[in-house]
Amino acid sequence: MGADIYDEAAYRRFAGELKEALKSPTIRRTGLSALRGPAIATGTRTKFGSYGWRSAVSSRIGPKTVYLGSPAVRLPKPTALQESIVAGAPEELEKVLYLLRHLPFVHLRRQMGENSEYNPVCNLYMSVADQKNHRLAYMWGNTMRKPDRRPGPEFTMIHIPEEHQLRQQVLALPEFGVNIALGTDYMGEDKKGFLRQAMWHADEHGMLGLHAGTKLVRAREKGTGPLRRYGVFLFGLTATGKSTWSCHHLGLDYRKGEVTEVVQDDIVFLKRDGSALGSESGFFVKTDVDPNLQEAMYHALVHRSALFENVMIDGNGTPDFLDERLCGNGRAVIQKRRLVARQGRRLRRIDHRGLNLPSLEELDGIVFAFITRRNTIMPFAQELTPMQAVLAYLWGESTHSFATQPAKAGESVRTVGTDPFIIGSRGRKVNRFHDIVMDLVSRYPGKVRFFQYNTGGVGEIIEKKERDGRIERTLVRKVTRVPIDLMAAIQRGDLRGTNVYEEGRFGTREIVKVEGFDLSPYRPEVLYSKEQIDRYVREIVEGRREFTEEIAAEGLDPAITRAAEESFRVARPERVAVVPDPGKRSESPEAERRARGVRDYFKDYEPVRRPRRPAGHRYL
């Protein structure tokens, strides 16, 4: 279809008529307390006094989400389905105006953030033709605070779950501050609709919206030295452990003054001084929580203030957070102030009292940590250089799981900044992250560190066979997951400065020693043959190259592209791509261009020669 499917005149007309439609007498202004009664009337009460509900749609409808407006905000590579939604959007927008004038709606007004400069005011218009929809407004309202006079732009979210699922879609009009969810009753669409808009607006005003959690940590240097205070950013795709590790106290020794203070778990706005403005006072978390390993989050989940969506609740009102037989995406809104952990004989709050991370000037250091979830040869922790961190942000790597998507199990997933909510150019986001990070490193030498954590595991083997034109995947060996207490020890050791790293196969420094744990059983050499390891490295490098080329077309800084190309040298040239016979015609001009690029890049290649390790050395 192309660019001609976008009708900017229709979007402007809709935005103008929307102002009048929102004055309809069918819309009732309400507050959070007034919503509680009709919301809990349709819920299930738990033995803790909290409530839970079930939704017909149990996850976001990202594949049916489109951005309407000027070329600056459009999807760079819309699918055929998304193109059809864009083409039909003018008609659907007209229907939205009609429904606003005829269906009963509630209007809930809440505010994001808690600072002196950027606090978006969020207006949710929820259709309550179906009484169960009151709970959507009530749940979302518990993630935000009551509005005050703090400065911030105005955003509007219109949610009409009653639209038929055949016309299920999300229409975002970023330039008008409007998001519309149709035909879905998943509360995550309301949460992400506002946060997506806020990130885009922050990007337009000199900040950088990040899909990352934040925490403040006080840790003793080398475990016994002076107490240091660090700000920590945790990037991660949904379901990779971003909330888990943002809300984890890491087993720090409170008797020595060490402590974790949870700041945010999802979205923040990074400023050039290293500070980060927060967004939410209530977190929308996955509920697959083991109380023995995720203590603070468990205590918040069993508090009466928790609000559940798609969590197994038995006939006695007992929620089972690890039972996912009805839904693999159990969720809950929890209050940040209910995150508590046992310290001695008492349960103490581990949340930071505010929503914001201080500037680097006020801290002993900042840690940028990128969470990935892979199941083969990726080390549990890697220490990165600043440019390697920019590449980690660029690639945003994870993997489809055999447990959640068997048809795609083992396939790489790459999402810039691990942020599926980017509006417009992804290359521009990477460039901004690069500029902020490099400026901080230059102005504060030694105070900015970078890590990548693999919260998946090692050792998985999946066989792929083609049958009837389809790829069938068979799980030969299950992944050995990284234990949560080991991952906590790794992060704790990085903050204390006690972990040992050495040069690894990806050109980064890989962890080889962490206090209290033996890493030798997790070495890829123990689990795979050399040929298997080489193949996994090749596949990762090939995927990174293809993704870098895709983002480069969206205005990626050439310096970042060159750094990515340099990183591909970890695989020998014959393993990066198959170069066709020069006398044979390529299947397409694109294939020939890529093959020629591979030949040109490696014509002067000399393999990196690593020094021999001393006898008896064990490479972990």
Secondary structure, 3 states (H helix, E strand, C coil): CCHHHCCHHHHHHHHHHHHHHCCCCCEEEECHHHHHHHHHCCCEECCCCCEEECCCCCCCCHHHEEECCCCCCCCCCCCHHHHHHHHHHHHHHHHHHHHHHHCCEEEEEEECCCCCCCCCEEEEEEECCCHHHHHHHHHHHCCCECCCCCCCCEEEEEEECCCCHHHCEEEEEHHHCEEEEECCCCCHHHHHHHHHHHHHHHHHCCCEEEEEEEEEEEEEHHHCCCEEEEEEEEECCCCCCHHHHHCCCCCCCHHHCCEEEEEECCEEEECCCCCEECCCCEEEEECCCCCCCCHHHHHHHCCCCCEEECCEECCCCCEECCCCCCCCCCEEEEEHHHCEEEECCEEEECECCCCCECCHHHCCEEEEEEEECCCCCCCCEEEECHHHHHHHHHHCEEECCCCCCHHHCCCEEECHHHCCCCCCCHHHHHHHHHHHHHHHHHHCCCCEEEEEEECCEECCEEEEEEECCEEEEEEEECCEECCHHHHHHHHHHHHHCCCEEEECCCCCEEEEEECCECCHHHCHHHHCCHHHHHHHHHHHHHHHHHHHHHHHCCCCCHHHHHHHHHHHHHCCHHHHCCCCCCCCCCCCHHHHHHHHHHHHHCCCCCCCCCCCCCCCCCCC
